[in-house]
Amino acid sequence: MTKPANRPVPRAVLRQTPSYKAGRAPQPRAGRPTYKLSSNETPFEPLPELLDAARGATERMNRYPDPMCTRLVQRLSERFDVPASQVTVATGSVALVYHVLQAICEHGDEVVYPWRSFEAYPIATKVVGATPVEIPLAPGARHDLSAMADAITERTRAVLVCTPNNPTGPVVHHGELEKFCDRVPENVLVIVDEAYVQFIRDDDAADGLALFRERPNICVLRTFSKAYGMADLRTGFAFAQDDLADAIRLCTLPFPVSTVAQETAIAALGCEDALFARVDELVRERTRVLTGLREQGWDVPDSQSNFVWLSLGDDTEAFALACEQEGAVVRPFAGDGCRITIGEPAANNLVLEVAGRWQAERRA
Ligand SMILES: *Cc1c(COP(=O)(O)O)cnc(C)c1O
C-alpha cells in the first residue's frame, strides 16, 4: 500500500496525463506575413451576418444565456431532421466528448479509440475515470476497425470513431463502419466524431447521421468551429438517443453556451451556402497541396479534411521549425509527424515551398 499523502493531491492518473497542447500562433514579423496552420481553423474572416448576430447579442451580456439553447436546438432539429430531444449543445464538440463519456462510463470502464487520433480523447477518457484502449492506425493512417472491434471487452462502454481522422485525414468508409457496428455489442456506444464532415468529398465516406437514424447505439458529434468558422465561440452539438441526451445535459455545466454563440450559430445555419462555398475553396486548395506534395515525393495519406499529415518521425520538429522560419506555424506531434492546416493560397504555397526544399535536401 502506498502511504497516503499529507495534503490533498490530484488523482494519480491526472498527474501522469500530458495536458492538451493547443496549436501555437506565429510570432509577428516585420514586413512578412505569418500564417497559423496549427489549429485547423478557417482562414476566412467571419461573414458580416455572423458578426452582426454576435454584436447584437452582446447587448444582453448582463443576462444569463438560455441554458437549454432552445432556439438553436430547434434550428438544428429542423436542419438535420432529428427530434429536438435528441440534440444537445455544448461548448464545442470537445466538451461533448467529455460529457458523453461522463454520461456513459463508470470508473474503470474502457474506451476504445484509434491512435494516433484526436489529442482530446486520451485526456477526456482519463479525466472521467475510464481506461483508454488505444488501437494503432492501419497502413494509410486509417482506423483499424477490425482491431478496434477485437479490442472490445465486457468493460468497454464506448468506442470513438474520428472521421475524417484528426490529425491524419482519411475517412472511415460507410460499409466498413456498418460492418464494424455489426460487431459492436448493443450496450457499447459508438461515438462518431464528425468535426470535419463538410470537407468530405469521398462518396464512400461514413455517414454517421444515417447510422444514428438506424441504430440505437450511435452518437454523432458535430461542431461550429471548423466549416462554420466559429472556433472562438465554442459551440458544438451531439445527436444521441433521448436518455443519453438527457444524461449529456446533466453532465454539461449550467449555461454553457453564451447568447453570443447561440445567436451566431443560428445565423451561421442561415448562411450555409456562403460558408460551404468557402469550404469548397479550401477543398480545392487541399487537392492542390496534396497533389503538390505527392509530386515532390511525399507519401501523404488521403485527407478528406482541412489539413494534411506528413509522417516525419524523428524529423518532425525540425520540419515544423523550417516552416516556422518561413512564417507558417504547423502542428508537430513529436516523433510522429506534422499536421498542416490548409490555409489561404499564399500560406499553402509557403508550405509547398518548404516541403519541396526539404525533399530536395534529403535527396542531395
Ligand atoms: C476540432 C475538432 C473538434 C471540435 O472542436 P470544438 O472546437 O470543441 O468543437 C472535435 N473533434 C475533432 C476531431 C476535432 O478536430
The ligand as an ORCA input file, in Angstrom:
! r2SCAN-3c Opt
* xyz 0 1
  C     -11.704     20.474    -33.941
  C     -12.208     19.143    -33.506
  C     -13.314     19.016    -32.694
  C     -14.171     20.174    -32.279
  O     -13.664     21.078    -31.531
  P     -14.597     22.164    -30.829
  O     -13.977     23.430    -31.221
  O     -14.510     21.826    -29.405
  O     -15.995     21.998    -31.348
  C     -13.781     17.778    -32.360
  N     -13.162     16.687    -32.810
  C     -12.107     16.750    -33.599
  C     -11.503     15.509    -34.105
  C     -11.583     17.987    -33.966
  O     -10.503     18.040    -34.738
*
